[in-house]
Structures are given as structure tokens and as C-alpha cells.
Amino acid sequence: RLCVPLVLALPAMAAGEDGAPALQDSWGDFWLFRFFVNAAGYASIVVPGFLLIHYFKRKNYLETGRGICFPVIKSCVFGSEVKSAHQEDGALPARAELAESSTARQVFKLLFCAAGLQASYLTWGVLQERVMTRTYGATDTDPGEKFKDSQFLVFMNRILAFTVAGLYCALTKQPRHGAPMYKYSFASLSNILSSWCQYEALKYISFPTQVLAKASKVIPVMMMGKLVSRKSYEYWEYLTAALISVGVSMFLLSSAPNRHVSTVTTFSGVVLLAGYIIFDSFTSNWQDALFTYKMSPVQMMFGVNVFSCLFTVGSLLEQGALLESVRFMARHSEFTAHAVLLSVCSACGQLFIFYTINQFGAAVFTIIMTLRQAFAILLSCLIYGHTVTVVGGLGVAVVFVALFLRVYARSRMKKRSKKVPAGESPVQKV
């Protein structure tokens, strides 16, 4: 009996200190309820799949199986089981030697990569905030309506990324695939949940807060690395992680007078951000483990997005939310354009990531993306009117100084690791 009033009070508590009723009109609008409904939809696909995999392994299908389904089942359940030596930086192909081409050509390539990454992800960030925090169809007499189904946006992003990665794999030569396909489902599920939390959090927190939270995910990534992969880290990694924590705390605890409602950080927003960071940390570590199989990053992109499309479309159909989202697109052509452009920016951004790391390495890529985060905060404040206090600005500065220190220290460690004697492995880095 004591639990009933507590459960009934949860939506009001999650709305934050101001108890904004607009976000919690019904149980269907309560983010925790939607999270469990989505998870139930994924479970309806995961559980039968798990039982089938267990059945085929228990029956030793690899030795006794026959028929036209045998190659499909072998690829999905068993794979070729051929692993390659683990390569640094996520098994990315060795980047092209910069000395092979002229300096002008390399400068052009670097500017092209930087412009592509900035354009893709800055546009993606602005559109993300527009779709999740503003109304569509507003007139003088009609306040308009907000789009509420974050899972549909995840589906839109994944279906385009799946198409782009599939075409790329079909048109270019790729390594022979060896990983069992079902292993991609773990990274896919955590990737879907992290993306859902990321979109949903914008209903409760400001975009600058979300950007800083992403910057601080190195901390849970290190924790997941210790738990999942038994990695060890250098002292400077712990130091910069602590600095990032301090900077984020300064920003979150700073208060500005007459804050706009969209900049208020609520309890629900903090929980969703924590969920995003946890799920995303697991995704990166699981993908790192998968790269022990011989595969390219685009093959990884394709495999993860296959399951992402399967999970999201299955859950949307079970809830009847797919048709409702399509009707929303039909009612608001502006939303359709935003959703499509959001997906295009996400897919193109992933391709720019692979190309930049292949050409210039992870250090240059990290610097470009760190600058992108700073530009994203500035752009969001200019377009959507977010306010940042002096203490909050100092917190932002501390975070980005710590990020650049990580890049510098990592580059020094890589130079030192080249001199490590044979048989002695360097410490794994985040």
C-alpha cells in the first residue's frame, strides 16, 4: 500500500523542481515508462534470438547442420572464429603516410576532414536540440505540438547509417568477415539505449550541459574498461578525468539569474545523462573487444546498425508508434526535413570519422572533435539563448583544457611506446 502513492508520484518527481506539467501529461509521456516499454520491445526480439543461439550451439549445428539455411545460421551464430592480433586505436587501418603526397595536398585533406566533421556534427547538434525542445505547426491561435518519440529518431538515424555502410561495403574491398553476427547485437542494444537517453535528456536539460556530460564520459569509459577488458591506465589519465569531473561540476552547480526554462537541469535529465554515459561506455568497450576479429570500421558500422534497425522497428511496430510518427511527419513537413537532415549528418559524420582517423590518426581527430564540442556550446547559446555564468564558463574551460592535456599526453605516450622493448606491452589507454 505504501508503494502505490510512491509510484503515482514518480512522474511529478521526474518533472523537476518546477514540476512542469507539460512534460508529464500522462503515463505515456513519462520517460521511465517509455524506457521500460521500449526495453520490453527489444526483449521480445532478444529473448527468442538468445534461445535460438543456445539451441544451435547445444545441438552442435556447425557439425550436423545441412540445407540452404546453413550458411546464414553459421554466419549469425558461429562465424569463422578467426581472430587477428588486436590493433591499436580500434583496429583501424594503418593511416596513409603523410610524406607520400605534397604538403598542400595534406593541408587540403586536413581542412576537408575538419570542415566535414564540424559541418556534420554542428548541424546535427543544432537540429537535435530543435527537434526535441521546440514545437511544430505553431500559429497565433495554435501553440503547436512537440515530437515526443525519441526512438523513432534513433530508427531514422540507424536506417540511413545501415544503408550507407552497406553500400560502402558492397562497393569497396573489405576484409573477410569472421565475427558471429549475433555479437553485434550487444553493442547495438547499448548504442540504441544511449542514443535514446541522449535525445530524451534534451527535454530536461540544456544542450551545453549535455555536451559537457559527453566530454566527461572518459570516466565511466575507464571504469568499464577495468570491468569489461581488465585494462590499466596511466596516472595522467586519472588526473585529467578528475579535472573533467571538477569542470563539469562547476558548470552544473553554477546558477544564472532568470534562467530560461530550457536551461534548467532536472533530476530526470541527470538520470538520463547517466544512462547515456553508461550505455555509451559499454558500447565502445564491447566494440573494442569485437575488433579482435579481422574487420574494418565500416563493417562494424554495418553489423551494429543491422541489429539497431531490427530492434527499433520491431519495438515501434509493437507499440504502434511507427505509424504515429509517420503521421506526425505528414502533418509537419518541417519536421520531416529536420529528421532526414539529422540522419544524413549522423551517417556522413561517421564516414568522416573513419576517413580522418585513417589519414591523420586519433590525436588529430580528437582535437577536431574537442573543438567541435566547444563550438557546439557557443552555437547553442547563440541560437537558443542559453546563459552561462562566469563560474560555469570557467568549468567549461577546465573541461576543454583537460581534454587537450589528454591528447598531448597520449601523443607523448605513443612516441614512447614505439621504444618499448619487444615482448613488453604498453599500458592500454582510453
N, C-alpha and C positions, 0 to 999 in steps of 0.2 A: 504493500500500500504506500510505503514511503517512496518507492521508486517511481510511481506514476506521476506525481507532480513534478519530480525532477526531470523526467523525460519530456513532459509537456513544456517545461520551462527552457529546454535546451535551445530551441530556435531563437527565443528572445535574448538569451545569454550570448549566443553566437553573433548577434547583430551588432555587438559592441556597446560602448558606454552610452551612446546616444540612443540605442535601441531603435535604429532606423527601421520602420515597418515596411518600407518599400521593398527591402531585400527579402523579407520573410512573410510574404503574403499567404503562403500555405506550406504544408509539408513538402510539396513538390519543389518549392523554391529553397528549401533548407539544404545547404551544401553537403552536410553529413549524410542526409537521407539519399541524395543523389549519388554520393560516393558509393554507398552500400548497394544501391540499385545497379549501378554500373559494374561493381565488383561481382554481383550475382550474375550479370550477363556474361562477364568473362569466364566465371566459374562454369557456366553451362557449356562452354567450349573446352575449357582446360581439363575439367574432370573426365569427360569421355575420352579426350585425347590421351590423358595420363593412363587410363585403364587400357586403351588400345596398345600403347607403347609397352606397358607392363606385360600384356598378353603376348605380343610378338616376341619379346625378349625371353619370356618364360618358356614359350614353345620352340625356342631356338629357330626362329623363322629364317634366319640367314642361311642355315644349313638345309632346311627342309622345304622352304618356300618355292613355289613354282607359279607360272602363269604371267599374264600381261601386267598384273599389279606388282610383281616382284621388284622391278627397278624403282618404282615410286616408293614402296614401303622401305626398301633398302636405303634409299637416299634420305628419307624422312626420319627413320628410326635408328639406323646403324651408321650411315655414311661410309666413307672409305677408311676411316680411322687412321689416316696418315697424317702425322703431325710434323711440323717443321720447327726448326730452332726458333725460340722466341726472339723477335727482333725488337729493338728499342723503338720508342715512340709509336707503339701500337702497330707494329708490323707494316708500316708504310713503306712503299718502295723507296729505294735509295734515291735521294734527290739528285737532280742533274748537276753536273759540275759547273760552277759558275764561270770557270775560266774558259770554257769551250766557246762561249759567244762574247760579243763585244760588251763593253761596259754600258753603252747606250741601250743595247737590247735588254740587258738585265734590269736597268733602271725602268725601262718601259714595262717590263713584266711585273716588277715590284709595284709600280704605280697602278697597273691594271688590276693586280690582286687586291691591293689596298682599296681601290675605288669600288671594286666588285663587292668585297666584304662589307665595306661601310654602307654602300647603297642598299645592299640586300638586307642587312640586319637593322640599319637605322629605319628603313621603310617598314620593315616587319614590326619593329618595336612601336612605332607611331600608330600603325594600323591595329596592332594588338590592343593598345590602350583605347583607341577609338571604338572598336567593335564591342569591347567588354564594359565600357563605362558610359557610353553615350547612347541616346535614343535615336530611333529611325522613324521617319514619317511624321515628325513634329510639325504642327501648324499653329496658327493663332488660337484655334479652338480645340485642337487635339494635342495632348502632351507627347504623343508618340509611344513607342514601345521599345524595350530593350531586348536584345538577343541573349538568351539565358543558357543555351545548351553548349557548354564548353566542349563536350565530347564530339559534337558534330564538326567543330573547327579542327579538332585533332584528326578526325577522319579525313577532312578535306586536305590537310597538310600531308597525311601519310599516303593517300591515294596518288597524289601527284609525285611525291618522292619515290614511291614504288614504280610508277611509270617511267620517270626519268632514269632511275637506276637500272631498270630492266632494259631500256633502250641502249643505255651506255654499255651494259654487259654484253648485249647482243651484237653491237657494232664494233666493239674493241676486243682484243685478245686478253683473256683473263686466266689466272692460274686454275689448275684443275681443282674443283671443289671437293673437300674431304670431310667437312663437319656434318654431323647429323642435323637435319633441318630443325628438328624439334628444339634443339638447344638455343636457337634464336628466339624462341617464344619467351624465355625468361627475361632477356634484355628488352624484348618488345613490350611485355606486360609492364615492366617497371618504367619504360620510356613513355608509354601511354599515360600511366598514372602521374608521372612527373609533369608531363605536358598539361594534363587536365588540372592539376593543382596550380600550375603556373597561370593558366587562363583564369581559373576560378578565383585566385588570390587577388586579381585586379579589381574585383568587386568590393574588396575590403581594405586594400592598401593602395598607396600611390605607386606609380611606376618607378620613380627613383628608389624607393625602398626595395622594390623587387630586384632592381639591377644590383644594388649593394648586397642583397642576400645571395644573389648568384655568385658575386665575387667572393663571398665567404664560404662557398661550398668546398673549398680546398680542405677545410677542417673535417667535415664528415667523409670526404673522399679519402683522407689519410686514415680515419678510423675504420672505414670499410676495407681499405687496403690491408690493414693489420688483421681484420677479422676474416676476410674472404681469401686474400692471397698471401697472408703472412709476410707482408713487406716490412722493411725497416727504413727509417728516414734520417736525414741529417739534422743537425742542430738548427741550421738556418731555416729549415722548413717549419720547424716548430715555432721559431721566433717570428717569422713572417705571418704564420697562421694566427699567432697571438695578437700581432699588430692589426691584422684584418678584423679580428673579433672586437678589439678596442674601438677601431674606426666605425664599424657598423653599430656598435652600442652607442657611441657618441651621436650618430645620426638619428637612431631610433628614439633615444631619450631626449633629444633636443625638441623644444616646443616653440612654435611660432604663434604670435597673436593673430586672431581672426583667421584661423586655418580654414581653407576650403574643405568642404565635406569629403571630397575625393582624396584628400591627403591624410585623412585620419586613419591610423593603423589600429585595427581592431584585433580582438583575440582570435577570431576566425582567420583573419589574414595571416597572423603569425603561425597558427597551426598549419594552414595550407602551405605557407612558405617552408616550414619544417618538413612537411610531406614531400614537397618538390625536391628539396635538397637531399633527403634520404633516398628517395627513389632514383634520382639522377646519379647519386654517388654509386648506388648498386649497379646501375646501367653501365657506367664507364668501367667499373672493375670487372663486370661479367664479360663485357666486350673485349677487354684486355686479355682475359683468360681465353676467349674464343679465338683470338688472333694467334694462339699457338698452333692452330690449323693453318695450312697454307691457303690464304685468301687475300683478296685486295679489299681496300676500304669500301669500294663501290659494291662488291659482293656482300659485305657486311650490311651496307645500307639497304640493299635489295632484300636480304634474308630477314632483317628486322622488320622492314615495312610490309612484307608479305603477311606476317602474323599480326602486325598492327592493324592492317586493313581488315583482316578476318575478325579480330576481336571487336573492333569498334563498329563495323557494320552489323555484326551479329547482335551486339548489345543494343544498338539503335533500333534495329528491326524488332527485337523482343519488347522494347519499351514503346514502340510506335512513335519514337522521336524523330526518325528519319523523315517521315512524311511531313511532320510538323515543321521541321527545319526547312524542307523544300518549299513548303507553303510560305514561310517567312521570307525566303529568297524571292518568291514570286511576288510578294506584296511590296518588297523593298529592293529595287534594282541597285540602289547604292550599296546595300549590304552585300549583294551578290558580287559586285565589283571588288569590294574590300576583301571578302573571303577568298576569292580567286587570286587576287594580288598577294594576299597573305601567304597562300600556299606556294605561289611562284617564287616569292622571296625566300621562303624556307628551303625549297628544293634547290634553287640556284645557290643559296648560301652554303649548303652542304658541299656542292661541287667546287665552289671557290675555296672552301676549307681544304679539301683533298689536294687541289692544284697548288695552293700556296705552300702547304707543308712539304709537298713533293719537290717544289722548286727552291724554296728558301729555308726550310726547316721549321721546327716547332717554336724556336725562340722568336723569330721574326713574326710568325703567325700570332703568338701570344701578345706581342707588343701591339700589333694592329688591332686585335680584339679588345685589349685593355683600353686603348684609345677610343674604340667604338663604344665601350660602356660609358666612358666619360662624356662623349658626345651625345649619347642617348639620354643621359640625365639632363644635360643642358637643353637639348631639343624638347624633351617632355616638359620641362619647366617653362620654356618659351611658348609652346603651343597650348598647353593645358593649364597654365597658371599655377603650378606647384610652387610653394615657398620653401626656401631653405635658410635656416638661421646661421649665424656665424659659427656656433658650435657644430651644427650639422655639416656646414661646409668644411670645417677642419676634419671632421670624421671622414668625409668623402676623400679629402686629400691624404689622410693617413692610409686609407684602404688602397688607393692607387699607388702611393709610394711603396707600400708593402708588396704590391703586385709586381712593380718594376724591379724591386730588390730580388724577388723570386726569379725573375727572368735573368737578371745579371748573375746571381749565384748559380743558377742551373747551367748557364753557358760556361762559367768557370769550372764547374764540376765535370762537364762533358770534356773539356780540354784536358783536365787532369786524368779522367778515366781512360783516355787514349794511351796514357803512360802506365796503366796498371799492368803488372806482370801477368804473363799467361797463366791461366788456371785460377786467377783471383778475380772474382766478380765484383763490380762496383755496387754501391748501395742503390736500391731502386728508388726512383724519385717520382713525385706526383707532378 
